[in-house]
């Protein structure tokens, strides 16, 4: 809304404020298009969408992971 933010933690109103990153508007999907998945990650699985070392990732557990635009969060280690 005309302000350039340079500090972390700035609060915005997702449906009222205009937020841009690198000149492109950041879109917040409506609640009816958003859902949460809770997963008890199996051992030896990485909390990531891809891995350079070809290890199993949480994306491998969801066949439509890229289509669903999953954003994994949580513990990053693979041993737990």
trRosetta pair geometry for C-beta under 8 A, 3 or more apart (Angstrom, degrees):
i j d omega theta_ij theta_ji phi_ij phi_ji
1 17 5.4 -85 -27 -140 111 80
1 18 5.7 128 -62 33 60 88
5 10 4.5 -85 -149 0 141 167
7 10 6.3 115 79 -48 80 99
12 17 4.3 -110 -168 59 102 151
12 19 5.7 63 166 -68 172 123
13 16 3.9 1 104 42 125 111
13 17 5.0 123 53 -11 73 97
14 17 7.3 -26 -83 44 11 91
14 19 8.0 -41 -129 -1 52 132
14 28 4.2 -8 -178 13 115 173
15 28 6.8 -102 -68 70 66 128
18 25 6.6 -62 -166 -126 87 106
19 25 7.0 100 78 -157 53 63
19 26 4.5 -42 102 46 104 114
20 23 6.0 -8 169 -147 124 12
20 24 6.2 154 -156 72 84 26
20 25 5.3 -48 -97 -91 80 47
20 26 6.6 -176 -105 -8 22 82
21 24 6.1 -31 67 62 67 81
21 26 5.5 63 -3 -57 105 110
29 33 4.1 -103 168 88 120 121
29 34 5.2 147 90 -57 112 95
30 33 5.2 83 61 12 75 102
30 34 7.2 -156 98 -7 37 98
31 34 5.7 -70 -143 41 35 109
37 62 7.9 61 134 -84 174 142
37 70 7.4 -35 33 -125 132 111
39 58 6.6 123 91 -145 159 119
39 61 7.1 112 -150 104 146 152
41 45 5.2 -147 -179 82 95 119
41 47 6.4 -61 -97 -73 161 90
41 58 6.3 -64 -114 -89 108 106
41 74 7.0 165 -19 108 135 145
41 75 7.3 -145 42 62 143 101
42 45 4.8 79 69 -6 79 131
42 61 7.8 154 12 -86 109 134
43 78 7.4 83 -177 157 51 64
43 79 6.5 3 -153 -170 91 33
43 80 6.7 -30 -108 -129 81 12
44 55 7.6 -131 176 -171 74 107
44 56 6.3 55 131 47 84 120
44 78 5.5 39 -135 162 27 104
44 79 7.4 37 -68 -100 53 39
45 56 5.0 -60 -112 109 71 106
45 57 6.7 111 -172 -142 77 15
45 58 6.2 94 157 -69 114 61
45 60 7.5 -135 -138 54 105 114
45 61 7.1 33 -153 -40 146 122
45 78 6.2 174 58 -144 22 86
46 51 5.5 91 55 -74 154 135
46 55 5.4 82 -16 103 125 119
46 56 6.8 151 12 89 82 52
46 57 4.8 -43 68 -107 92 70
46 58 7.2 -110 89 -15 49 76
46 76 7.2 14 -161 -172 78 61
46 78 4.9 -36 -77 -84 72 108
47 57 7.7 113 -122 -156 4 79
47 58 5.7 29 -123 -20 47 127
47 72 4.9 -171 -176 148 78 128
47 73 7.3 -7 174 144 129 8
47 74 5.1 -147 -126 72 153 91
47 75 6.2 143 -17 83 145 49
47 76 5.2 -105 53 -109 113 47
48 51 5.8 108 83 -67 134 85
48 57 4.9 -81 75 -136 75 122
48 58 7.0 138 44 21 32 91
48 59 7.4 -53 110 -8 51 106
48 72 6.4 -132 -83 63 16 141
48 76 7.6 54 -47 -142 95 86
49 57 6.2 92 -173 146 8 148
49 58 7.5 -50 -86 65 44 86
49 59 4.5 76 -148 -52 56 136
49 65 6.6 171 -137 145 91 129
49 66 7.5 98 -168 -84 123 79
49 70 6.9 156 -97 82 106 98
49 72 6.6 180 -53 6 73 115
50 57 6.2 -107 -93 -8 18 164
50 59 6.6 -19 -60 32 57 151
51 54 6.4 -140 94 -29 98 9
51 55 4.6 -58 113 47 161 82
51 56 7.9 10 21 51 143 12
51 57 5.4 174 -20 -58 108 114
55 78 6.6 -50 158 -109 145 160
56 60 5.1 -91 -158 44 79 155
57 60 5.3 119 58 -6 63 97
57 72 8.0 -140 173 -12 99 163
58 61 5.5 -48 -163 26 50 116
58 62 7.2 18 150 4 72 104
58 65 7.6 142 116 -121 73 140
58 70 7.5 -133 115 135 111 144
58 72 4.9 127 57 -101 145 143
59 62 6.3 -75 -152 51 38 91
59 65 4.0 167 -146 118 77 170
59 66 7.2 45 -154 -47 122 76
59 70 6.8 174 -100 65 78 133
59 72 7.7 -100 -49 -33 77 130
60 65 7.9 -20 -28 -17 20 149
61 65 7.9 87 63 -67 60 125
62 65 4.1 111 87 -69 106 88
62 68 6.9 -65 151 31 136 140
62 70 6.4 102 70 -39 155 155
64 67 4.3 -54 -175 50 89 120
64 68 5.3 88 120 -25 93 102
65 68 6.0 -67 -146 41 24 105
65 70 4.9 -58 -159 17 79 130
66 69 7.4 31 -178 -75 36 42
66 70 7.8 -68 -74 22 25 89
75 80 6.3 -48 134 79 155 111
77 80 5.7 45 91 25 114 94
